[in-house]
Amino acid sequence: MAKFDNDIVSPNTPRMGNAVTRGIGQLILDGLGWRITGKLPNEKKVILIGAPHTSNWDLIVAMACVLAVGLKFNWMMKKEAFFWPFGGLWRALGGIPIDRSKKNDVVAQMTEWFQKEEQLWLGITPEGTRAKVDTYRKGYLRMAYATGVPLYTIGIKADTKEIVLGGKWPLSFDIEQDNRKTKAYFDKTFTGINPKNS
C-alpha cells in the first residue's frame, strides 16, 4: 500500500487523504501500469504546469497519482459551476471559482488567491484543450510573473507510462520566449496518451 510519507513528497508538500485513498490511487496506477518518477518541490506556493494534455485518460491517471501520493492541489473552474449542491464538493476537491468576465482579470484573481493563502499549489494544463495546439496559452506565465510563484513541470510519458515530476522551470520574463521554450521542452521530452494531439 502507498505510504503517506514517501520519497515523492517534501516537507512543504500540501497533503490530503488517508491510507485508504492512497491505496486506491496506487491500485489504479498499478492496474493501468503507470508509475511516478521524481520528487515534488519543497515550496509552499507553486504553479504546476502539466503536459501534454491529449486525452480524457489524462485526468484518470493524474487523479490516481494525486491520491497515491496524498497531494492536495488546486485548480481553476468557472464560478458558475459552484452552485448548490456541487459548490462545496468542488471546493473540497481543490476547485477555485474564477470569474471569467472581462471586468475580472483571471491573473489578478489568482494573484489575490496566492497573496491571501499561506500554502497554495495550483495545477494548470498550458494547452487549455485536448486538441493539438501550435502554441500554449500564456496565462500560466502571466500568473508566475505577477505572483512571483515558481513554475514546476509535470510531464506525461505515455510510451513508458511515467508521470515525471520535473524541476523548477527557469523564466526570462520575455513571455513569447518563455512560452516557446516551455512548449519545445514538453514536445521534445514527453509523449501524450493520444499522440496525434501532441
ABEGO torsion letter per residue (X at the ends): XBBABBAABBAABBBBEBAAAAAAAAAAAAAAGBBBBEBBBBBABBBBBBOBBABAAAAAAAAAAAAAAGBBBBBBBBAAABBOAAAAAAAAAGBBBBBABAABBAAAAAAAAAAABABBBBBBBAAGBABBBABBBAAAAAAAAAAGBBBBBBBBBAAAGBBBBBBBBBBAGBAAAAAAAAAAAAAAABBBABAAAX
